Amino acid sequence: MAIAVVFEFPGVSVQQYEDVCRKLNNGNLLTSLADWPYPGILSHTAGATPDGLCVLDVWETPEQFAQFGEALVPLLMESGFPQTEPRVFLLTTSSGSSSRGQTSRSPV
């Protein structure tokens, strides 16, 4: 079952976020889901907040997110992110397609 994962990182800049993205993707930004180095990501959104940075992911399964997390956590620590636990919850509804039946994807 799909899950949503919400990270809130107080004090983190967009530059720090982009640094982690580059570390995950051989020096390149993650500009589409096709660039994602781990299977199972259905949606990824990130943005600056008044307090830092918020990231919202949707994953196909908790196991796929856990596999990604094993690679992500060391990179977050290396890049100066505070240790925070994400909010994770099962999704009962998720719609990610446009009216033309294509997946809507924004630059990551």
PDB file as gemmi writes it, atoms N, CA and C in Angstrom:
CRYST1    1.000    1.000    1.000  90.00  90.00  90.00 P 1                      
ATOM      1  N   MET A   1       0.834  -1.175   0.000  1.00  0.00           N  
ATOM      2  CA  MET A   1       0.000   0.000   0.000  1.00  0.00           C  
ATOM      3  C   MET A   1       0.880   1.239   0.000  1.00  0.00           C  
ATOM      4  N   ALA A   2       0.486   2.252  -0.746  1.00  0.00           N  
ATOM      5  CA  ALA A   2       1.266   3.483  -0.866  1.00  0.00           C  
ATOM      6  C   ALA A   2       1.307   4.241   0.457  1.00  0.00           C  
ATOM      7  N   ILE A   3       2.422   4.925   0.659  1.00  0.00           N  
ATOM      8  CA  ILE A   3       2.586   5.735   1.864  1.00  0.00           C  
ATOM      9  C   ILE A   3       2.987   7.161   1.482  1.00  0.00           C  
ATOM     10  N   ALA A   4       2.634   8.093   2.338  1.00  0.00           N  
ATOM     11  CA  ALA A   4       3.132   9.462   2.233  1.00  0.00           C  
ATOM     12  C   ALA A   4       4.192   9.639   3.301  1.00  0.00           C  
ATOM     13  N   VAL A   5       5.218  10.406   2.963  1.00  0.00           N  
ATOM     14  CA  VAL A   5       6.311  10.686   3.881  1.00  0.00           C  
ATOM     15  C   VAL A   5       6.540  12.193   3.869  1.00  0.00           C  
ATOM     16  N   VAL A   6       6.442  12.804   5.041  1.00  0.00           N  
ATOM     17  CA  VAL A   6       6.620  14.246   5.152  1.00  0.00           C  
ATOM     18  C   VAL A   6       7.813  14.532   6.061  1.00  0.00           C  
ATOM     19  N   PHE A   7       8.826  15.169   5.489  1.00  0.00           N  
ATOM     20  CA  PHE A   7       9.990  15.613   6.248  1.00  0.00           C  
ATOM     21  C   PHE A   7       9.893  17.117   6.439  1.00  0.00           C  
ATOM     22  N   GLU A   8      10.135  17.577   7.643  1.00  0.00           N  
ATOM     23  CA  GLU A   8      10.272  19.004   7.907  1.00  0.00           C  
ATOM     24  C   GLU A   8      11.653  19.208   8.512  1.00  0.00           C  
ATOM     25  N   PHE A   9      12.451  20.038   7.840  1.00  0.00           N  
ATOM     26  CA  PHE A   9      13.832  20.258   8.234  1.00  0.00           C  
ATOM     27  C   PHE A   9      14.038  21.725   8.620  1.00  0.00           C  
ATOM     28  N   PRO A  10      13.922  22.060   9.898  1.00  0.00           N  
ATOM     29  CA  PRO A  10      14.157  23.438  10.302  1.00  0.00           C  
ATOM     30  C   PRO A  10      15.606  23.849  10.064  1.00  0.00           C  
ATOM     31  N   GLY A  11      15.781  25.065   9.559  1.00  0.00           N  
ATOM     32  CA  GLY A  11      17.122  25.608   9.358  1.00  0.00           C  
ATOM     33  C   GLY A  11      17.848  25.105   8.129  1.00  0.00           C  
ATOM     34  N   VAL A  12      17.193  24.301   7.297  1.00  0.00           N  
ATOM     35  CA  VAL A  12      17.845  23.745   6.107  1.00  0.00           C  
ATOM     36  C   VAL A  12      17.538  24.630   4.896  1.00  0.00           C  
ATOM     37  N   SER A  13      18.544  24.865   4.083  1.00  0.00           N  
ATOM     38  CA  SER A  13      18.391  25.712   2.898  1.00  0.00           C  
ATOM     39  C   SER A  13      18.110  24.873   1.645  1.00  0.00           C  
ATOM     40  N   VAL A  14      17.631  25.554   0.622  1.00  0.00           N  
ATOM     41  CA  VAL A  14      17.427  24.893  -0.669  1.00  0.00           C  
ATOM     42  C   VAL A  14      18.772  24.394  -1.202  1.00  0.00           C  
ATOM     43  N   GLN A  15      19.838  25.141  -0.975  1.00  0.00           N  
ATOM     44  CA  GLN A  15      21.167  24.720  -1.422  1.00  0.00           C  
ATOM     45  C   GLN A  15      21.580  23.394  -0.783  1.00  0.00           C  
ATOM     46  N   GLN A  16      21.322  23.234   0.510  1.00  0.00           N  
ATOM     47  CA  GLN A  16      21.638  21.964   1.181  1.00  0.00           C  
ATOM     48  C   GLN A  16      20.825  20.824   0.566  1.00  0.00           C  
ATOM     49  N   TYR A  17      19.547  21.079   0.307  1.00  0.00           N  
ATOM     50  CA  TYR A  17      18.676  20.083  -0.323  1.00  0.00           C  
ATOM     51  C   TYR A  17      19.237  19.687  -1.693  1.00  0.00           C  
ATOM     52  N   GLU A  18      19.603  20.676  -2.495  1.00  0.00           N  
ATOM     53  CA  GLU A  18      20.137  20.384  -3.827  1.00  0.00           C  
ATOM     54  C   GLU A  18      21.451  19.612  -3.745  1.00  0.00           C  
ATOM     55  N   ASP A  19      22.254  19.898  -2.740  1.00  0.00           N  
ATOM     56  CA  ASP A  19      23.499  19.139  -2.550  1.00  0.00           C  
ATOM     57  C   ASP A  19      23.205  17.660  -2.325  1.00  0.00           C  
ATOM     58  N   VAL A  20      22.209  17.359  -1.498  1.00  0.00           N  
ATOM     59  CA  VAL A  20      21.839  15.964  -1.248  1.00  0.00           C  
ATOM     60  C   VAL A  20      21.304  15.329  -2.531  1.00  0.00           C  
ATOM     61  N   CYS A  21      20.486  16.063  -3.271  1.00  0.00           N  
ATOM     62  CA  CYS A  21      19.973  15.525  -4.542  1.00  0.00           C  
ATOM     63  C   CYS A  21      21.112  15.155  -5.477  1.00  0.00           C  
ATOM     64  N   ARG A  22      22.114  16.009  -5.558  1.00  0.00           N  
ATOM     65  CA  ARG A  22      23.269  15.724  -6.428  1.00  0.00           C  
ATOM     66  C   ARG A  22      24.034  14.484  -5.953  1.00  0.00           C  
ATOM     67  N   LYS A  23      24.160  14.339  -4.643  1.00  0.00           N  
ATOM     68  CA  LYS A  23      24.851  13.160  -4.111  1.00  0.00           C  
ATOM     69  C   LYS A  23      24.087  11.882  -4.422  1.00  0.00           C  
ATOM     70  N   LEU A  24      22.777  11.965  -4.471  1.00  0.00           N  
ATOM     71  CA  LEU A  24      21.952  10.800  -4.798  1.00  0.00           C  
ATOM     72  C   LEU A  24      22.000  10.443  -6.282  1.00  0.00           C  
ATOM     73  N   ASN A  25      22.302  11.432  -7.129  1.00  0.00           N  
ATOM     74  CA  ASN A  25      22.152  11.255  -8.571  1.00  0.00           C  
ATOM     75  C   ASN A  25      23.441  11.581  -9.336  1.00  0.00           C  
ATOM     76  N   ASN A  26      24.546  11.070  -8.864  1.00  0.00           N  
ATOM     77  CA  ASN A  26      25.829  11.198  -9.582  1.00  0.00           C  
ATOM     78  C   ASN A  26      26.164  12.625  -9.981  1.00  0.00           C  
ATOM     79  N   GLY A  27      25.914  13.582  -9.078  1.00  0.00           N  
ATOM     80  CA  GLY A  27      26.278  14.970  -9.331  1.00  0.00           C  
ATOM     81  C   GLY A  27      25.235  15.802 -10.038  1.00  0.00           C  
ATOM     82  N   ASN A  28      24.120  15.181 -10.400  1.00  0.00           N  
ATOM     83  CA  ASN A  28      23.056  15.904 -11.107  1.00  0.00           C  
ATOM     84  C   ASN A  28      21.848  16.109 -10.205  1.00  0.00           C  
ATOM     85  N   LEU A  29      21.119  17.189 -10.452  1.00  0.00           N  
ATOM     86  CA  LEU A  29      19.865  17.386  -9.737  1.00  0.00           C  
ATOM     87  C   LEU A  29      18.857  16.335 -10.171  1.00  0.00           C  
ATOM     88  N   LEU A  30      17.916  16.052  -9.318  1.00  0.00           N  
ATOM     89  CA  LEU A  30      16.813  15.147  -9.653  1.00  0.00           C  
ATOM     90  C   LEU A  30      15.720  15.996 -10.293  1.00  0.00           C  
ATOM     91  N   THR A  31      15.626  15.961 -11.612  1.00  0.00           N  
ATOM     92  CA  THR A  31      14.677  16.829 -12.307  1.00  0.00           C  
ATOM     93  C   THR A  31      13.399  16.119 -12.718  1.00  0.00           C  
ATOM     94  N   SER A  32      13.371  14.801 -12.593  1.00  0.00           N  
ATOM     95  CA  SER A  32      12.149  14.045 -12.874  1.00  0.00           C  
ATOM     96  C   SER A  32      12.197  12.734 -12.095  1.00  0.00           C  
ATOM     97  N   LEU A  33      11.065  12.087 -11.988  1.00  0.00           N  
ATOM     98  CA  LEU A  33      11.038  10.807 -11.280  1.00  0.00           C  
ATOM     99  C   LEU A  33      11.898   9.757 -11.978  1.00  0.00           C  
ATOM    100  N   ALA A  34      12.102   9.923 -13.271  1.00  0.00           N  
ATOM    101  CA  ALA A  34      12.953   8.991 -14.014  1.00  0.00           C  
ATOM    102  C   ALA A  34      14.409   9.057 -13.536  1.00  0.00           C  
ATOM    103  N   ASP A  35      14.803  10.183 -12.933  1.00  0.00           N  
ATOM    104  CA  ASP A  35      16.164  10.338 -12.413  1.00  0.00           C  
ATOM    105  C   ASP A  35      16.350   9.666 -11.063  1.00  0.00           C  
ATOM    106  N   TRP A  36      15.252   9.251 -10.440  1.00  0.00           N  
ATOM    107  CA  TRP A  36      15.315   8.762  -9.069  1.00  0.00           C  
ATOM    108  C   TRP A  36      16.130   7.486  -9.000  1.00  0.00           C  
ATOM    109  N   PRO A  37      17.101   7.399  -8.093  1.00  0.00           N  
ATOM    110  CA  PRO A  37      17.993   6.244  -8.061  1.00  0.00           C  
ATOM    111  C   PRO A  37      17.429   5.010  -7.355  1.00  0.00           C  
ATOM    112  N   TYR A  38      16.232   5.115  -6.799  1.00  0.00           N  
ATOM    113  CA  TYR A  38      15.633   3.976  -6.098  1.00  0.00           C  
ATOM    114  C   TYR A  38      14.222   3.763  -6.617  1.00  0.00           C  
ATOM    115  N   PRO A  39      13.807   2.508  -6.785  1.00  0.00           N  
ATOM    116  CA  PRO A  39      12.468   2.226  -7.297  1.00  0.00           C  
ATOM    117  C   PRO A  39      11.393   2.514  -6.248  1.00  0.00           C  
ATOM    118  N   GLY A  40      10.204   2.838  -6.738  1.00  0.00           N  
ATOM    119  CA  GLY A  40       9.051   2.958  -5.859  1.00  0.00           C  
ATOM    120  C   GLY A  40       8.572   4.361  -5.580  1.00  0.00           C  
ATOM    121  N   ILE A  41       9.322   5.386  -5.982  1.00  0.00           N  
ATOM    122  CA  ILE A  41       8.878   6.755  -5.744  1.00  0.00           C  
ATOM    123  C   ILE A  41       7.757   7.095  -6.732  1.00  0.00           C  
ATOM    124  N   LEU A  42       6.649   7.581  -6.214  1.00  0.00           N  
ATOM    125  CA  LEU A  42       5.520   7.964  -7.053  1.00  0.00           C  
ATOM    126  C   LEU A  42       5.394   9.472  -7.198  1.00  0.00           C  
ATOM    127  N   SER A  43       5.858  10.199  -6.180  1.00  0.00           N  
ATOM    128  CA  SER A  43       5.771  11.651  -6.195  1.00  0.00           C  
ATOM    129  C   SER A  43       6.814  12.223  -5.245  1.00  0.00           C  
ATOM    130  N   HIS A  44       7.379  13.350  -5.639  1.00  0.00           N  
ATOM    131  CA  HIS A  44       8.352  14.030  -4.783  1.00  0.00           C  
ATOM    132  C   HIS A  44       8.163  15.529  -4.960  1.00  0.00           C  
ATOM    133  N   THR A  45       8.000  16.218  -3.849  1.00  0.00           N  
ATOM    134  CA  THR A  45       7.850  17.669  -3.853  1.00  0.00           C  
ATOM    135  C   THR A  45       8.649  18.227  -2.695  1.00  0.00           C  
ATOM    136  N   ALA A  46       9.340  19.317  -2.928  1.00  0.00           N  
ATOM    137  CA  ALA A  46      10.113  19.952  -1.859  1.00  0.00           C  
ATOM    138  C   ALA A  46      10.041  21.455  -2.029  1.00  0.00           C  
ATOM    139  N   GLY A  47      10.115  22.159  -0.913  1.00  0.00           N  
ATOM    140  CA  GLY A  47      10.113  23.604  -0.997  1.00  0.00           C  
ATOM    141  C   GLY A  47      10.526  24.254   0.302  1.00  0.00           C  
ATOM    142  N   ALA A  48      10.961  25.505   0.158  1.00  0.00           N  
ATOM    143  CA  ALA A  48      11.358  26.286   1.317  1.00  0.00           C  
ATOM    144  C   ALA A  48      10.127  26.672   2.119  1.00  0.00           C  
ATOM    145  N   THR A  49      10.280  26.697   3.427  1.00  0.00           N  
ATOM    146  CA  THR A  49       9.247  27.158   4.344  1.00  0.00           C  
ATOM    147  C   THR A  49       9.841  28.330   5.132  1.00  0.00           C  
ATOM    148  N   PRO A  50       9.019  29.040   5.896  1.00  0.00           N  
ATOM    149  CA  PRO A  50       9.579  30.124   6.714  1.00  0.00           C  
ATOM    150  C   PRO A  50      10.651  29.634   7.694  1.00  0.00           C  
ATOM    151  N   ASP A  51      10.588  28.345   8.064  1.00  0.00           N  
ATOM    152  CA  ASP A  51      11.522  27.798   9.050  1.00  0.00           C  
ATOM    153  C   ASP A  51      12.637  26.947   8.460  1.00  0.00           C  
ATOM    154  N   GLY A  52      12.569  26.609   7.176  1.00  0.00           N  
ATOM    155  CA  GLY A  52      13.577  25.725   6.598  1.00  0.00           C  
ATOM    156  C   GLY A  52      13.097  25.095   5.309  1.00  0.00           C  
ATOM    157  N   LEU A  53      12.905  23.775   5.343  1.00  0.00           N  
ATOM    158  CA  LEU A  53      12.553  23.035   4.133  1.00  0.00           C  
ATOM    159  C   LEU A  53      11.552  21.940   4.471  1.00  0.00           C  
ATOM    160  N   CYS A  54      10.612  21.710   3.559  1.00  0.00           N  
ATOM    161  CA  CYS A  54       9.645  20.617   3.702  1.00  0.00           C  
ATOM    162  C   CYS A  54       9.721  19.749   2.456  1.00  0.00           C  
ATOM    163  N   VAL A  55       9.709  18.438   2.656  1.00  0.00           N  
ATOM    164  CA  VAL A  55       9.729  17.467   1.558  1.00  0.00           C  
ATOM    165  C   VAL A  55       8.552  16.534   1.742  1.00  0.00           C  
ATOM    166  N   LEU A  56       7.812  16.307   0.658  1.00  0.00           N  
ATOM    167  CA  LEU A  56       6.681  15.391   0.669  1.00  0.00           C  
ATOM    168  C   LEU A  56       6.880  14.365  -0.431  1.00  0.00           C  
ATOM    169  N   ASP A  57       6.969  13.099  -0.029  1.00  0.00           N  
ATOM    170  CA  ASP A  57       7.116  11.994  -0.976  1.00  0.00           C  
ATOM    171  C   ASP A  57       5.921  11.069  -0.877  1.00  0.00           C  
ATOM    172  N   VAL A  58       5.638  10.388  -1.984  1.00  0.00           N  
ATOM    173  CA  VAL A  58       4.704   9.270  -1.987  1.00  0.00           C  
ATOM    174  C   VAL A  58       5.470   8.078  -2.546  1.00  0.00           C  
ATOM    175  N   TRP A  59       5.443   6.976  -1.798  1.00  0.00           N  
ATOM    176  CA  TRP A  59       6.154   5.752  -2.163  1.00  0.00           C  
ATOM    177  C   TRP A  59       5.161   4.613  -2.348  1.00  0.00           C  
ATOM    178  N   GLU A  60       5.489   3.693  -3.247  1.00  0.00           N  
ATOM    179  CA  GLU A  60       4.623   2.539  -3.497  1.00  0.00           C  
ATOM    180  C   GLU A  60       4.449   1.684  -2.252  1.00  0.00           C  
ATOM    181  N   THR A  61       5.553   1.473  -1.499  1.00  0.00           N  
ATOM    182  CA  THR A  61       5.488   0.622  -0.306  1.00  0.00           C  
ATOM    183  C   THR A  61       6.402   1.179   0.784  1.00  0.00           C  
ATOM    184  N   PRO A  62       6.112   0.845   2.037  1.00  0.00           N  
ATOM    185  CA  PRO A  62       7.026   1.236   3.120  1.00  0.00           C  
ATOM    186  C   PRO A  62       8.421   0.639   2.942  1.00  0.00           C  
ATOM    187  N   GLU A  63       8.500  -0.561   2.402  1.00  0.00           N  
ATOM    188  CA  GLU A  63       9.787  -1.227   2.217  1.00  0.00           C  
ATOM    189  C   GLU A  63      10.672  -0.467   1.223  1.00  0.00           C  
ATOM    190  N   GLN A  64      10.059   0.039   0.160  1.00  0.00           N  
ATOM    191  CA  GLN A  64      10.843   0.795  -0.820  1.00  0.00           C  
ATOM    192  C   GLN A  64      11.353   2.102  -0.212  1.00  0.00           C  
ATOM    193  N   PHE A  65      10.512   2.757   0.586  1.00  0.00           N  
ATOM    194  CA  PHE A  65      10.974   3.966   1.262  1.00  0.00           C  
ATOM    195  C   PHE A  65      12.110   3.635   2.234  1.00  0.00           C  
ATOM    196  N   ALA A  66      11.994   2.531   2.959  1.00  0.00           N  
ATOM    197  CA  ALA A  66      13.037   2.141   3.912  1.00  0.00           C  
ATOM    198  C   ALA A  66      14.367   1.902   3.202  1.00  0.00           C  
ATOM    199  N   GLN A  67      14.324   1.275   2.037  1.00  0.00           N  
ATOM    200  CA  GLN A  67      15.547   1.040   1.271  1.00  0.00           C  
ATOM    201  C   GLN A  67      16.180   2.376   0.878  1.00  0.00           C  
ATOM    202  N   PHE A  68      15.370   3.307   0.410  1.00  0.00           N  
ATOM    203  CA  PHE A  68      15.864   4.630   0.061  1.00  0.00           C  
ATOM    204  C   PHE A  68      16.436   5.338   1.298  1.00  0.00           C  
ATOM    205  N   GLY A  69      15.733   5.217   2.412  1.00  0.00           N  
ATOM    206  CA  GLY A  69      16.165   5.862   3.650  1.00  0.00           C  
ATOM    207  C   GLY A  69      17.550   5.426   4.096  1.00  0.00           C  
ATOM    208  N   GLU A  70      17.900   4.175   3.845  1.00  0.00           N  
ATOM    209  CA  GLU A  70      19.231   3.686   4.225  1.00  0.00           C  
ATOM    210  C   GLU A  70      20.333   4.459   3.517  1.00  0.00           C  
ATOM    211  N   ALA A  71      20.073   4.875   2.287  1.00  0.00           N  
ATOM    212  CA  ALA A  71      21.057   5.670   1.545  1.00  0.00           C  
ATOM    213  C   ALA A  71      20.931   7.155   1.883  1.00  0.00           C  
ATOM    214  N   LEU A  72      19.718   7.613   2.142  1.00  0.00           N  
ATOM    215  CA  LEU A  72      19.464   9.032   2.362  1.00  0.00           C  
ATOM    216  C   LEU A  72      20.012   9.551   3.692  1.00  0.00           C  
ATOM    217  N   VAL A  73      19.785   8.830   4.767  1.00  0.00           N  
ATOM    218  CA  VAL A  73      20.131   9.341   6.101  1.00  0.00           C  
ATOM    219  C   VAL A  73      21.604   9.729   6.220  1.00  0.00           C  
ATOM    220  N   PRO A  74      22.558   8.917   5.777  1.00  0.00           N  
ATOM    221  CA  PRO A  74      23.963   9.343   5.875  1.00  0.00           C  
ATOM    222  C   PRO A  74      24.247  10.628   5.077  1.00  0.00           C  
ATOM    223  N   LEU A  75      23.586  10.779   3.939  1.00  0.00           N  
ATOM    224  CA  LEU A  75      23.797  11.984   3.133  1.00  0.00           C  
ATOM    225  C   LEU A  75      23.223  13.219   3.818  1.00  0.00           C  
ATOM    226  N   LEU A  76      22.072  13.052   4.467  1.00  0.00           N  
ATOM    227  CA  LEU A  76      21.491  14.171   5.211  1.00  0.00           C  
ATOM    228  C   LEU A  76      22.415  14.606   6.333  1.00  0.00           C  
ATOM    229  N   MET A  77      22.938  13.650   7.058  1.00  0.00           N  
ATOM    230  CA  MET A  77      23.836  13.963   8.170  1.00  0.00           C  
ATOM    231  C   MET A  77      25.102  14.651   7.667  1.00  0.00           C  
ATOM    232  N   GLU A  78      25.642  14.131   6.584  1.00  0.00           N  
ATOM    233  CA  GLU A  78      26.851  14.686   5.967  1.00  0.00           C  
ATOM    234  C   GLU A  78      26.640  16.134   5.509  1.00  0.00           C  
ATOM    235  N   SER A  79      25.414  16.467   5.120  1.00  0.00           N  
ATOM    236  CA  SER A  79      25.098  17.795   4.595  1.00  0.00           C  
ATOM    237  C   SER A  79      24.560  18.751   5.652  1.00  0.00           C  
ATOM    238  N   GLY A  80      24.582  18.332   6.916  1.00  0.00           N  
ATOM    239  CA  GLY A  80      24.209  19.224   8.000  1.00  0.00           C  
ATOM    240  C   GLY A  80      22.722  19.330   8.295  1.00  0.00           C  
ATOM    241  N   PHE A  81      21.934  18.372   7.845  1.00  0.00           N  
ATOM    242  CA  PHE A  81      20.506  18.363   8.158  1.00  0.00           C  
ATOM    243  C   PHE A  81      20.312  17.963   9.619  1.00  0.00           C  
ATOM    244  N   PRO A  82      19.321  18.547  10.283  1.00  0.00           N  
ATOM    245  CA  PRO A  82      19.040  18.111  11.656  1.00  0.00           C  
ATOM    246  C   PRO A  82      18.417  16.717  11.639  1.00  0.00           C  
ATOM    247  N   GLN A  83      18.631  15.962  12.708  1.00  0.00           N  
ATOM    248  CA  GLN A  83      18.003  14.643  12.806  1.00  0.00           C  
ATOM    249  C   GLN A  83      16.529  14.830  13.141  1.00  0.00           C  
ATOM    250  N   THR A  84      15.687  14.467  12.210  1.00  0.00           N  
ATOM    251  CA  THR A  84      14.242  14.545  12.426  1.00  0.00           C  
ATOM    252  C   THR A  84      13.610  13.269  11.893  1.00  0.00           C  
ATOM    253  N   GLU A  85      12.547  12.857  12.515  1.00  0.00           N  
ATOM    254  CA  GLU A  85      11.792  11.702  12.043  1.00  0.00           C  
ATOM    255  C   GLU A  85      10.692  12.188  11.104  1.00  0.00           C  
ATOM    256  N   PRO A  86      10.548  11.558   9.950  1.00  0.00           N  
ATOM    257  CA  PRO A  86       9.462  11.960   9.058  1.00  0.00           C  
ATOM    258  C   PRO A  86       8.117  11.475   9.590  1.00  0.00           C  
ATOM    259  N   ARG A  87       7.075  12.158   9.183  1.00  0.00           N  
ATOM    260  CA  ARG A  87       5.724  11.649   9.428  1.00  0.00           C  
ATOM    261  C   ARG A  87       5.416  10.716   8.263  1.00  0.00           C  
ATOM    262  N   VAL A  88       5.001   9.507   8.573  1.00  0.00           N  
ATOM    263  CA  VAL A  88       4.706   8.498   7.555  1.00  0.00           C  
ATOM    264  C   VAL A  88       3.300   7.982   7.809  1.00  0.00           C  
ATOM    265  N   PHE A  89       2.493   7.943   6.748  1.00  0.00           N  
ATOM    266  CA  PHE A  89       1.154   7.402   6.908  1.00  0.00           C  
ATOM    267  C   PHE A  89       0.689   6.727   5.623  1.00  0.00           C  
ATOM    268  N   LEU A  90      -0.180   5.715   5.808  1.00  0.00           N  
ATOM    269  CA  LEU A  90      -0.747   4.998   4.664  1.00  0.00           C  
ATOM    270  C   LEU A  90      -1.720   5.894   3.927  1.00  0.00           C  
ATOM    271  N   LEU A  91      -1.719   5.801   2.630  1.00  0.00           N  
ATOM    272  CA  LEU A  91      -2.629   6.597   1.816  1.00  0.00           C  
ATOM    273  C   LEU A  91      -3.876   5.787   1.465  1.00  0.00           C  
ATOM    274  N   THR A  92      -4.999   6.421   1.599  1.00  0.00           N  
ATOM    275  CA  THR A  92      -6.244   5.795   1.155  1.00  0.00           C  
ATOM    276  C   THR A  92      -6.624   6.286  -0.227  1.00  0.00           C  
ATOM    277  N   THR A  93      -6.132   7.461  -0.599  1.00  0.00           N  
ATOM    278  CA  THR A  93      -6.402   8.040  -1.911  1.00  0.00           C  
ATOM    279  C   THR A  93      -5.159   8.755  -2.392  1.00  0.00           C  
ATOM    280  N   SER A  94      -4.855   8.585  -3.666  1.00  0.00           N  
ATOM    281  CA  SER A  94      -3.754   9.311  -4.275  1.00  0.00           C  
ATOM    282  C   SER A  94      -4.061   9.471  -5.750  1.00  0.00           C  
ATOM    283  N   SER A  95      -4.061  10.702  -6.235  1.00  0.00           N  
ATOM    284  CA  SER A  95      -4.271  10.929  -7.659  1.00  0.00           C  
ATOM    285  C   SER A  95      -3.110  11.752  -8.169  1.00  0.00           C  
ATOM    286  N   GLY A  96      -2.409  11.220  -9.143  1.00  0.00           N  
ATOM    287  CA  GLY A  96      -1.228  11.903  -9.653  1.00  0.00           C  
ATOM    288  C   GLY A  96      -1.224  12.054 -11.149  1.00  0.00           C  
ATOM    289  N   SER A  97      -2.373  11.884 -11.796  1.00  0.00           N  
ATOM    290  CA  SER A  97      -2.432  11.985 -13.250  1.00  0.00           C  
ATOM    291  C   SER A  97      -3.159  13.244 -13.661  1.00  0.00           C  
ATOM    292  N   SER A  98      -2.733  13.795 -14.777  1.00  0.00           N  
ATOM    293  CA  SER A  98      -3.420  14.945 -15.330  1.00  0.00           C  
ATOM    294  C   SER A  98      -4.669  14.475 -16.066  1.00  0.00           C  
ATOM    295  N   SER A  99      -5.462  15.396 -16.555  1.00  0.00           N  
ATOM    296  CA  SER A  99      -6.692  15.037 -17.266  1.00  0.00           C  
ATOM    297  C   SER A  99      -6.418  14.298 -18.563  1.00  0.00           C  
ATOM    298  N   ARG A 100      -5.193  14.347 -19.062  1.00  0.00           N  
ATOM    299  CA  ARG A 100      -4.827  13.640 -20.290  1.00  0.00           C  
ATOM    300  C   ARG A 100      -4.286  12.248 -20.009  1.00  0.00           C  
ATOM    301  N   GLY A 101      -4.279  11.864 -18.726  1.00  0.00           N  
ATOM    302  CA  GLY A 101      -3.816  10.525 -18.387  1.00  0.00           C  
ATOM    303  C   GLY A 101      -2.311  10.405 -18.264  1.00  0.00           C  
ATOM    304  N   GLN A 102      -1.592  11.530 -18.313  1.00  0.00           N  
ATOM    305  CA  GLN A 102      -0.148  11.496 -18.147  1.00  0.00           C  
ATOM    306  C   GLN A 102       0.191  11.895 -16.733  1.00  0.00           C  
ATOM    307  N   THR A 103       1.251  11.316 -16.228  1.00  0.00           N  
ATOM    308  CA  THR A 103       1.683  11.668 -14.879  1.00  0.00           C  
ATOM    309  C   THR A 103       2.189  13.093 -14.871  1.00  0.00           C  
ATOM    310  N   SER A 104       1.759  13.856 -13.909  1.00  0.00           N  
ATOM    311  CA  SER A 104       2.209  15.224 -13.756  1.00  0.00           C  
ATOM    312  C   SER A 104       3.503  15.238 -12.962  1.00  0.00           C  
ATOM    313  N   ARG A 105       4.562  15.777 -13.540  1.00  0.00           N  
ATOM    314  CA  ARG A 105       5.866  15.796 -12.871  1.00  0.00           C  
ATOM    315  C   ARG A 105       6.458  17.187 -12.941  1.00  0.00           C  
ATOM    316  N   SER A 106       6.920  17.658 -11.812  1.00  0.00           N  
ATOM    317  CA  SER A 106       7.602  18.932 -11.732  1.00  0.00           C  
ATOM    318  C   SER A 106       9.061  18.686 -11.469  1.00  0.00           C  
ATOM    319  N   PRO A 107       9.916  19.673 -11.790  1.00  0.00           N  
ATOM    320  CA  PRO A 107      11.327  19.497 -11.424  1.00  0.00           C  
ATOM    321  C   PRO A 107      11.461  19.276  -9.933  1.00  0.00           C  
ATOM    322  N   VAL A 108      12.367  18.405  -9.560  1.00  0.00           N  
ATOM    323  CA  VAL A 108      12.573  18.070  -8.153  1.00  0.00           C  
ATOM    324  C   VAL A 108      13.603  18.999  -7.562  1.00  0.00           C  
TER     325      VAL A 108                                                      
END                                                                             
